[in-house]
Amino acid sequence: MASGVSRASVSPSYLDDCKPSSRGEGQARLAERAVNTGAGGDRVLARPVQDSRRPRLARASQVAALEPGQRQLALPLPIEQDTAGVELRPMTDWERMKADYETLSLSPNYHPMALLRPHLTEAMVASNMVESLADGTKSEVAGLVVCRQRPGTASGFVFLVLEDEFGLVNVVVKPQLYASQRDIVRSEPFVVVKGEIQRRDGVTNLIAESFTRIDVGGGISPPAHNFGHGNHGGRG
């Protein structure tokens, strides 16, 4: 080694003094003493040099602050240049709801029908009003199809459950209507059903007479629960 240059070393007594009361405290003390004494490969030169210990002490404090098991400090990468002058348009309620369905297959904050209802006619009956309608009343109900059933013993009848923001409506589809509007009954997620209210043995059903799809612009298509023969449900 050249004259006037020496390498600092860590003595055993130094390490004994650094036994921690906690792992984080020991790391801090060890790192700080190592920086102060020039350990870890630093050389103490005979001639004056710029002292780099202060930033390294700050670095040692950061290392000691790491959570247990964390091995690397977060890199302070600048992002201002990527976002400067960029203003993102706020998401609409429909977009938030769509994102919920794409991620969770449901939305904890929005029901699709609550957002669609302002675009429907005033004559549309909500599910919470169906029970107040008399037997034989002609009505029109809109909703999301959440269940389809086509039992093999039901002589071709199909049973749907529509859901809106207020509740559920049972829909009965006769074989002739199913045959004529098979595609809508089988696969459309949002529909308008025109029909007649039927009350039997305390159960209220809507006997369907026609179906109309609700165009949501290719937005969402939540899967329904489909039961029965013939693979009648195209989405679930």
VMD Tcl script that draws the C-alpha trace (Angstrom):
set ca {
  {0.00 0.00 0.00}
  {1.32 3.46 -0.87}
  {2.68 5.69 1.88}
  {0.19 8.04 3.45}
  {-2.80 5.89 2.57}
  {-4.42 3.55 5.08}
  {-7.58 1.46 5.03}
  {-9.98 1.70 7.94}
  {-11.03 -1.58 9.49}
  {-13.85 -2.67 11.77}
  {-12.57 -4.10 15.01}
  {-14.31 -6.91 16.91}
  {-14.93 -4.55 19.83}
  {-16.70 -2.18 17.45}
  {-19.04 -4.97 16.35}
  {-19.67 -5.96 19.97}
  {-20.66 -2.39 20.78}
  {-23.12 -2.49 17.92}
  {-25.23 -5.38 19.20}
  {-28.76 -4.06 18.66}
  {-31.64 -3.77 21.03}
  {-33.69 -4.14 17.85}
  {-32.73 -5.20 14.33}
  {-33.51 -1.80 12.83}
  {-31.58 0.09 15.52}
  {-28.56 -2.17 15.02}
  {-28.62 -1.62 11.27}
  {-28.72 2.14 11.78}
  {-25.85 2.21 14.25}
  {-23.74 -0.18 12.21}
  {-24.32 1.72 8.97}
  {-23.64 5.10 10.55}
  {-20.44 3.97 12.24}
  {-19.26 2.29 9.08}
  {-19.77 5.51 7.16}
  {-18.14 7.62 9.83}
  {-15.06 5.40 10.03}
  {-14.78 4.89 6.28}
  {-15.44 1.13 6.46}
  {-16.80 -0.81 3.53}
  {-14.05 0.00 1.05}
  {-13.66 3.75 1.59}
  {-10.12 5.06 1.79}
  {-8.96 7.84 4.08}
  {-6.53 9.91 2.00}
  {-3.72 12.04 3.41}
  {-4.67 14.97 1.19}
  {-7.94 16.91 1.69}
  {-10.87 15.60 -0.34}
  {-14.55 16.46 -0.54}
  {-16.33 14.83 2.40}
  {-19.05 12.49 1.12}
  {-20.10 11.16 4.49}
  {-23.14 13.43 5.01}
  {-25.18 12.07 2.07}
  {-24.09 8.57 2.97}
  {-25.26 9.06 6.55}
  {-28.64 10.11 5.21}
  {-28.64 6.98 3.07}
  {-27.80 4.84 6.12}
  {-30.78 6.30 7.97}
  {-33.00 5.42 5.03}
  {-31.74 1.84 5.01}
  {-32.44 1.51 8.72}
  {-36.01 2.71 8.12}
  {-36.80 -0.18 5.79}
  {-39.62 -2.45 6.88}
  {-38.65 -5.99 7.95}
  {-38.15 -8.07 4.84}
  {-37.87 -5.03 2.57}
  {-34.59 -5.16 0.66}
  {-34.61 -2.16 -1.61}
  {-35.40 1.52 -1.32}
  {-37.97 2.98 -3.64}
  {-36.28 4.72 -6.53}
  {-37.18 8.45 -6.64}
  {-37.95 8.40 -10.35}
  {-39.36 11.69 -11.67}
  {-42.74 11.45 -13.40}
  {-43.57 15.12 -13.80}
  {-42.37 15.15 -17.39}
  {-44.82 12.35 -18.24}
  {-47.89 14.05 -16.79}
  {-47.13 17.71 -17.43}
  {-49.92 19.33 -19.42}
  {-52.02 16.14 -19.50}
  {-55.54 16.43 -18.12}
  {-57.52 13.22 -17.94}
  {-61.28 13.47 -18.33}
  {-63.08 12.30 -15.17}
  {-64.81 8.93 -15.52}
  {-68.58 8.93 -15.84}
  {-70.75 6.89 -13.50}
  {-71.35 4.40 -16.32}
  {-67.61 4.03 -16.91}
  {-67.01 3.47 -13.20}
  {-69.77 0.89 -13.09}
  {-68.43 -0.81 -16.24}
  {-64.95 -0.97 -14.72}
  {-66.45 -2.57 -11.58}
  {-68.18 -5.26 -13.66}
  {-65.05 -5.94 -15.71}
  {-63.06 -6.45 -12.52}
  {-65.57 -7.91 -10.04}
  {-68.55 -8.99 -12.22}
  {-70.62 -6.62 -10.07}
  {-70.61 -3.02 -8.92}
  {-70.78 -2.15 -5.23}
  {-71.80 1.44 -6.00}
  {-73.98 1.44 -9.13}
  {-76.76 -0.67 -10.60}
  {-76.90 -0.54 -14.40}
  {-80.65 -0.01 -14.41}
  {-80.38 3.05 -12.17}
  {-78.16 4.63 -14.82}
  {-80.34 3.43 -17.72}
  {-83.70 4.39 -16.23}
  {-83.52 8.11 -17.14}
  {-83.35 6.97 -20.78}
  {-86.44 4.75 -20.52}
  {-90.07 5.78 -20.95}
  {-92.07 6.95 -17.95}
  {-94.49 4.07 -18.51}
  {-91.77 1.57 -17.51}
  {-92.70 -0.14 -14.25}
  {-89.98 -0.66 -11.63}
  {-89.83 -3.94 -9.74}
  {-90.96 -2.35 -6.48}
  {-94.22 -1.31 -8.17}
  {-95.12 -4.70 -9.63}
  {-96.62 -6.02 -6.40}
  {-99.09 -3.13 -6.34}
  {-100.50 -3.97 -9.79}
  {-103.73 -5.91 -10.07}
  {-103.96 -9.33 -11.67}
  {-104.33 -8.99 -15.44}
  {-102.70 -5.53 -15.64}
  {-100.71 -4.89 -18.79}
  {-97.27 -3.64 -17.89}
  {-93.79 -3.06 -19.22}
  {-90.71 -3.92 -17.16}
  {-87.03 -3.37 -17.87}
  {-84.14 -5.11 -16.20}
  {-80.96 -7.14 -16.23}
  {-81.50 -10.87 -16.78}
  {-79.84 -12.57 -13.80}
  {-81.35 -16.03 -14.15}
  {-82.78 -18.25 -16.89}
  {-84.47 -21.58 -16.36}
  {-85.83 -24.01 -18.92}
  {-86.78 -27.18 -17.05}
  {-87.15 -30.30 -19.14}
  {-90.51 -30.97 -17.48}
  {-91.96 -27.47 -18.19}
  {-93.28 -28.26 -21.72}
  {-91.03 -25.67 -23.36}
  {-91.72 -22.80 -20.93}
  {-88.79 -20.59 -19.96}
  {-88.55 -18.69 -16.70}
  {-86.48 -15.53 -16.30}
  {-85.61 -13.33 -13.35}
  {-85.12 -9.64 -14.11}
  {-83.25 -7.40 -11.71}
  {-83.39 -3.62 -11.48}
  {-82.11 -1.19 -8.87}
  {-85.10 -1.96 -6.61}
  {-85.52 -5.72 -6.75}
  {-86.53 -8.75 -8.85}
  {-89.35 -9.63 -11.23}
  {-90.33 -13.16 -12.29}
  {-91.01 -13.50 -16.02}
  {-92.72 -16.46 -17.72}
  {-91.99 -17.04 -21.41}
  {-94.39 -19.24 -23.36}
  {-92.97 -21.70 -25.91}
  {-94.34 -19.78 -28.92}
  {-92.71 -16.52 -27.79}
  {-89.45 -18.30 -27.00}
  {-89.40 -19.76 -30.51}
  {-90.02 -16.37 -32.14}
  {-87.60 -14.34 -30.00}
  {-85.14 -17.04 -29.09}
  {-81.98 -14.96 -29.57}
  {-83.11 -12.16 -27.27}
  {-84.42 -14.51 -24.60}
  {-81.27 -16.63 -24.69}
  {-78.52 -14.07 -24.76}
  {-79.47 -10.41 -24.24}
  {-78.39 -9.07 -20.83}
  {-80.71 -6.03 -20.72}
  {-84.29 -6.32 -21.95}
  {-87.67 -4.64 -21.86}
  {-90.52 -7.11 -21.34}
  {-94.12 -6.29 -22.19}
  {-96.68 -8.57 -20.68}
  {-99.50 -9.20 -18.25}
  {-99.36 -9.44 -14.49}
  {-100.46 -12.81 -13.14}
  {-101.13 -13.54 -9.47}
  {-101.44 -17.17 -8.39}
  {-101.12 -18.60 -4.88}
  {-99.34 -15.53 -3.55}
  {-96.79 -15.50 -6.39}
  {-96.62 -12.62 -8.87}
  {-95.35 -13.26 -12.38}
  {-95.14 -11.24 -15.56}
  {-96.42 -13.33 -18.48}
  {-94.27 -12.09 -21.33}
  {-95.80 -11.06 -24.65}
  {-92.75 -9.45 -26.29}
  {-89.09 -8.70 -25.69}
  {-87.00 -5.70 -26.74}
  {-83.28 -5.49 -26.20}
  {-81.82 -2.44 -24.47}
  {-78.81 -1.18 -26.39}
  {-76.07 -0.21 -23.95}
  {-73.55 0.55 -26.68}
  {-71.41 -2.52 -26.20}
  {-70.90 -1.63 -22.58}
  {-71.28 -4.56 -20.20}
  {-72.69 -8.06 -20.40}
  {-72.96 -9.51 -16.88}
  {-73.32 -13.30 -16.92}
  {-76.67 -14.78 -15.95}
  {-77.24 -18.03 -14.07}
  {-78.70 -20.39 -16.64}
  {-80.37 -23.70 -15.87}
  {-82.15 -26.29 -17.97}
  {-81.67 -28.35 -21.11}
  {-80.68 -27.18 -24.57}
  {-77.92 -24.79 -23.43}
  {-80.46 -22.00 -23.76}
  {-78.37 -19.41 -21.96}
  {-75.73 -18.02 -24.21}
  {-73.86 -15.93 -21.60}
  {-73.62 -17.94 -18.40}
}
mol new
graphics top color blue
foreach p $ca { graphics top sphere $p radius 0.5 }
foreach p [lrange $ca 0 end-1] q [lrange $ca 1 end] { graphics top cylinder $p $q radius 0.2 }
display resetview
